[in-house]
Amino acid sequence: MLAAIRDTEIFFDIVGAGLQPELPVESGRIARSSEMVRERPIVFLPHGGPGADHMFFRPSMDVMGEYAQVIYWDHRGQGRSARGDVSKYVLDENVEDMEALRVHLGIEKIVSFGTSYGGMVAMAHAARYPDAVEKLLLVVTAAHGGFIKRAQEIVAERGTQSEREITEKLWAGELNSEEAMRDYFRGTWSLYSTTYDESKKDRNESALLRSILSPDALNRAFAPGGYLHTFDLRPEISSITAPTMILAGRHDWICAPEFSEEIHHIIPGSQLKIFEKSSHSLRGDEPEEFFTTIKDFITG
């Protein structure tokens, strides 16, 4: 589905019903409508990247549709959303698109669930639109551009020669085609996941092939002079009022856990949980614990 918002068209998709019919109350009493229907939480799930699309979440994250209504979308210039002015492929525009989509869909409050770059979008949105966010879930993310330098150090410390070479292309802005981006992911799966092995190759390849990748959005963020090198949300996020849960992977190379710890210290009353056996892909490395944690937070 396409939403014509602001100066673009945003593709979005929905998994799960918004209303849950309840079992009849005891016989002999007239039930109120509020007893017969329960509203489910509405989860907004901004995707990572930049340069990826929401299909990277699917089908694994669709399980949330059993207890919530999940709204996925592709950021402007990415996935199935409209292309346009590349200079607008930036964090601030993605935040405003997220808020415009919420208003377009007529939703009062959301559970905002941001992973990686999506966490940066969700954080900024929660700080700028506090009345729109009921709960905030931040997964393997960072609040400022220092995460890039740290990622470069981690690859230098523990990456293989081929991993060091292909991540250099990311930092240099040399991933200029969809196939180059796919080669990047193929060459770095073991950095993103502690449990990656050849048995998962076909599943990961399927995720790559069904996704529409956007080199323009990727390079606008990570290439020399890209906005992710200089963004800083720390002055804003201390004003976040929504109950916040922060999840990190102990072995994450791209958004190292110290950045989640920093966010935890800044956002008042937030909770922090570090997955000790995980890298960037918590749902791949420790799926049972991950899905239990997010369900408890969203429905609790």
Secondary structure, DSSP 8 states (H G I E B T S, - for coil): -EEEETTEEEEEEEES-SEEE-----TTS---HHHHEEE--EEEEE--TTT--GGGGTTGGGGGGGTSEEEEE--TTSTTS----GGG-SHHHHHHHHHHHHHHTT-S-EEEEEETHHHHHHHHHHHH-GGGEEEEEEES--SBTHHHHHHHHHHHHH--HHHHHHHHHHHHT---SHHHHHHHHHHHHHHH-TT--GGGHHHHHHHHHHS---HHHHHHHHSTT-GGGT-B-HHHHTT--S-EEEEEETT-SSS-HHHHHHHHHHSTT-EEEEETT-SS-HHHHSHHHHHHHHHHHHH-
